[in-house]
Amino acid sequence: MASTPGGNSRTRVHVVSDVHGNARDLARAGDGADALVCLGDLVLFLDYADHSRGIFPDLFGVENADRIVELRTARRFEEARVFGARLWAGIGSDRSAVIEKAIRKQYAELFAAFPTPTYATYGNVDMPTLWPEYAGPGTTVLDAERVEIGGWTFGFVGGGLRTPMRTPYEISDEEYAAKIEAVGEVDVLCTHIPPEVPELVYDTVARRFERGSRALLDAIRRTRPRYALFGHVHQPLVRRMRIGATECVNVGHFAGSGKPWALEW
């Protein structure tokens, strides 16, 4: 912890979310902080801003990436699913192995970039089963769990809720609500997805409402944490709002900004 001129120690935590392959900036994200908090989505399947980046264009080319982004942005999810299935059929029976190999390559680079200490939870595009292989001794992975940092209690809930996008780590509303309940009262509630508030879940570039959690919103109102921190929505209509006593903050699309959000007390 850093010391102030008056002799009082202060704690500074940097928070990132939606890293999506940005290992270069991740390696510097903890500079000047006592700890780094990561709210998931390390993997980059497809960069909606640059269709040449990610696992999808690496496998199928930029033109096909352009097409699937076009369909998804138009909310033509069934057409996008059929189009994607046709492309994947060309991979053959080794689809899972191909995806896992690509994800492992990204995880090896990204986990190596984490500073010590890092406290991390999963995003909806992550594969939790692989994390124990890559998380070093300086990285603590938490889901439906709490940890104390600088005298404050941080609670972590990873993953996303089920959507037509069918990303790898989507769970039921009931399972998600149970994880929120398990965390209980904390000073800082850290999740990948936002609470279900229209201004916080609407993405102004994708032009759609992402899925937020009603259970998370209810918990914020009931337990009144100092902060609720989250990501998931890359270009939200509103990045910050107060719900009762709680400051709710979208900590940003780290892949695009390369800058962590700082919390100091």
C-alpha atoms as one frame of an Amber mdcrd trajectory, in Angstrom:
protein
   0.000   0.000   0.000   1.143   3.509  -0.765   1.816   6.005   2.015   0.406
   9.507   1.995   2.438  12.535   3.220   0.487  12.475   6.470   1.605   8.933
   7.172  -1.721   7.258   6.437  -1.559   4.284   4.099  -3.848   4.229   1.089
  -4.730   1.381  -1.242  -4.942   1.691  -5.020  -6.498  -1.019  -7.167  -6.601
  -1.006 -10.956  -9.573  -2.723 -12.608  -9.869  -4.039 -16.176 -12.465  -5.986
 -18.106 -12.898  -7.269 -21.656  -9.193  -7.661 -22.301  -9.838  -9.584 -25.541
  -6.248 -10.396 -26.369  -4.606  -7.085 -25.385  -1.608  -8.623 -23.613   0.663
  -5.654 -24.341  -1.353  -3.169 -22.296  -2.300  -5.802 -19.726   1.385  -6.170
 -18.800   1.361  -2.483 -17.706  -2.138  -2.385 -16.223  -0.949  -2.875 -12.659
   1.731  -0.183 -12.722   1.378   2.071  -9.667  -1.316  -0.082  -8.060  -1.323
  -2.409  -5.064  -3.371  -4.982  -6.977  -5.026  -5.630 -10.339  -8.617  -6.825
 -10.645  -9.690  -8.429 -13.938 -13.364  -8.992 -14.700 -12.928 -11.439 -17.537
 -13.243 -11.903 -21.276  -9.561 -12.525 -21.884 -10.173 -14.416 -25.130 -10.502
 -12.679 -28.489 -12.747 -14.635 -30.845 -13.583 -11.711 -33.089 -12.795  -8.002
 -32.852 -15.893  -6.075 -33.936 -13.765  -2.970 -34.517 -11.050  -4.766 -36.508
 -12.383  -7.889 -38.195  -8.877  -9.116 -38.992  -8.144  -9.872 -35.302  -9.150
 -12.953 -33.370  -9.636 -16.694 -33.598 -12.503 -16.454 -36.098 -10.672 -14.503
 -38.855  -7.523 -16.561 -38.252  -9.526 -19.657 -39.152 -11.970 -18.367 -41.764
 -10.602 -15.106 -43.171 -11.614 -11.471 -42.920 -14.437 -11.613 -45.496 -16.268
 -14.255 -43.490 -15.636 -12.253 -40.328 -17.164  -9.198 -42.042 -20.247 -11.239
 -42.903 -20.862 -12.704 -39.460 -20.450  -9.290 -37.810 -22.945  -7.863 -40.304
 -25.501 -10.557 -39.445 -25.045 -10.293 -35.699 -25.192  -6.497 -35.709 -28.474
  -6.744 -37.616 -29.690  -9.185 -34.914 -30.091 -11.892 -37.533 -28.776 -14.429
 -35.044 -30.247 -17.536 -36.664 -28.699 -16.632 -40.036 -25.406 -15.975 -38.279
 -25.622 -19.349 -36.533 -26.282 -21.187 -39.815 -23.511 -19.278 -41.591 -21.063
 -20.038 -38.782 -22.068 -23.701 -38.670 -21.351 -24.004 -42.391 -17.876 -22.583
 -41.897 -17.174 -24.802 -38.904 -18.321 -27.877 -40.844 -15.250 -27.381 -43.002
 -13.066 -27.826 -39.933 -14.397 -31.344 -39.436 -14.733 -33.268 -36.193 -11.757
 -31.491 -34.601 -13.627 -28.205 -34.021 -13.298 -28.335 -30.213  -9.609 -29.184
 -30.430  -8.972 -26.326 -32.875 -10.740 -23.811 -30.623  -9.012 -25.053 -27.492
  -5.593 -24.845 -29.131  -6.227 -21.230 -30.172  -7.537 -20.291 -26.719  -4.588
 -21.935 -24.999  -2.220 -19.858 -27.107  -3.982 -16.657 -26.005  -4.212 -17.713
 -22.355  -0.499 -18.512 -22.177   0.325 -14.957 -23.262  -2.372 -13.198 -21.239
  -1.876 -14.952 -17.904   1.873 -14.374 -18.210   1.118 -10.643 -18.476  -0.813
 -10.484 -15.180   1.063  -8.628 -12.429   1.250  -9.865  -8.843  -1.185  -9.766
  -7.178  -4.087 -10.156  -9.624  -7.634 -11.104  -8.653  -9.631 -12.370 -11.623
 -13.007 -13.798 -12.578 -14.398 -15.225 -15.811 -16.170 -13.466 -18.662 -18.787
 -15.031 -20.893 -16.272 -15.832 -23.668 -13.770 -17.470 -21.311 -13.212 -21.189
 -20.663 -12.993 -21.609 -16.863 -11.780 -25.221 -17.110  -8.487 -24.016 -18.618
  -7.731 -21.236 -16.114  -6.095 -23.423 -13.413  -3.433 -24.443 -15.931  -2.385
 -20.857 -16.637  -3.028 -18.901 -13.429   0.315 -18.517 -11.670   0.834 -18.154
  -7.913   0.334 -14.381  -8.148  -3.138 -14.724  -9.700  -6.175 -15.577  -7.560
  -9.225 -16.776  -9.504 -12.539 -16.118  -7.765 -16.150 -16.938  -8.647 -18.952
 -16.643  -6.085 -16.161 -15.853  -3.617 -14.802 -12.956  -1.561 -11.351 -11.585
  -0.804 -10.039  -8.735   1.346  -7.893  -6.075  -0.297  -6.623  -3.164   1.774
  -9.286  -3.661   4.427 -12.201  -3.725   1.960 -14.102  -6.882   1.014 -14.369
  -7.615  -2.709 -16.901 -10.128  -4.030 -16.554 -11.768  -7.455 -19.130 -13.356
  -9.757 -18.016 -14.511 -13.197 -19.707 -15.499 -16.436 -22.696 -14.233 -18.364
 -26.349 -15.149 -18.828 -27.688 -17.188 -21.733 -28.118 -15.387 -25.048 -28.637
 -16.209 -28.752 -24.877 -15.620 -29.183 -24.155 -18.892 -27.297 -20.773 -17.815
 -25.975 -18.755 -20.387 -23.998 -19.519 -19.432 -20.394 -23.205 -18.567 -20.232
 -25.213 -19.908 -17.301 -28.850 -19.892 -16.211 -30.409 -16.974 -14.363 -30.919
 -19.264 -11.359 -27.273 -20.357 -11.212 -26.115 -16.758 -11.562 -28.475 -15.578
  -8.807 -27.133 -18.298  -6.503 -23.578 -17.045  -7.031 -24.649 -13.471  -6.260
 -26.329 -14.738  -3.084 -23.196 -16.666  -2.071 -21.087 -13.502  -2.200 -23.367
 -11.634   0.214 -22.547  -8.186   1.578 -19.273  -6.689   0.327 -17.656  -3.290
  -0.103 -17.015  -3.823  -3.822 -19.111  -6.186  -5.947 -17.157  -7.292  -9.036
 -18.977  -8.979 -11.921 -18.429  -9.415 -15.629 -21.937  -8.387 -16.659 -23.787
  -5.263 -15.484 -26.989  -5.038 -13.466 -30.159  -5.051 -15.559 -30.513  -1.306
 -16.111 -31.277  -0.146 -19.694 -28.677   2.638 -19.726 -25.958   0.252 -18.499
 -26.699  -2.686 -20.833 -27.244  -0.856 -24.128 -24.258  -0.913 -26.506 -24.334
   2.194 -28.691 -22.092   0.720 -31.420 -23.545  -2.796 -31.606 -26.967  -1.101
 -31.297 -28.417  -3.721 -28.992 -29.218  -4.413 -25.370 -26.777  -6.904 -23.860
 -27.951  -9.167 -21.051 -27.610  -7.766 -17.575 -28.606  -9.443 -14.326 -31.771
  -8.683 -12.423 -30.419 -10.643  -9.451 -27.352  -8.405  -9.447 -29.523  -5.284
  -9.508 -31.612  -6.609  -6.604 -28.453  -7.438  -4.618 -27.054  -3.936  -5.173
 -30.273  -2.410  -3.854 -30.422  -4.816  -0.919 -26.789  -5.028   0.243 -25.672
  -1.506  -0.764 -21.987  -2.086  -1.647 -19.822   1.008  -2.034 -19.115   0.082
  -5.656 -20.449  -2.333  -8.267 -17.848  -2.826 -10.996 -18.425  -4.634 -14.297
 -17.645  -4.663 -18.018 -19.190  -6.736 -20.848 -20.870  -3.802 -22.636 -18.076
  -2.300 -24.712 -19.650   1.059 -25.627 -22.405   1.618 -23.045 -24.932   4.400
 -23.219 -23.924   5.296 -19.643 -20.622   4.264 -18.056 -21.434   5.268 -14.517
 -24.530   5.769 -12.395 -25.561   5.643  -8.760 -28.105   3.103  -7.591 -29.047
   4.037  -4.053 -25.815   4.106  -2.046 -23.822   2.260  -4.714 -21.631   3.743
  -7.435 -22.018   1.473 -10.482 -19.112   1.677 -12.929 -18.459   0.063 -16.294
 -14.677  -0.190 -16.011 -14.294  -0.098 -19.768 -13.434  -2.106 -22.840  -9.756
  -2.657 -22.017  -8.976  -4.162 -25.428  -9.824  -0.815 -26.988  -8.656   1.662
 -24.356  -5.613  -0.114 -22.905  -6.205   1.825 -19.679  -7.336   0.425 -16.320
  -9.919   2.094 -14.105  -8.464   3.145 -10.753 -10.068   2.779  -7.326  -8.306
   4.357  -4.353  -9.213   4.552  -0.689
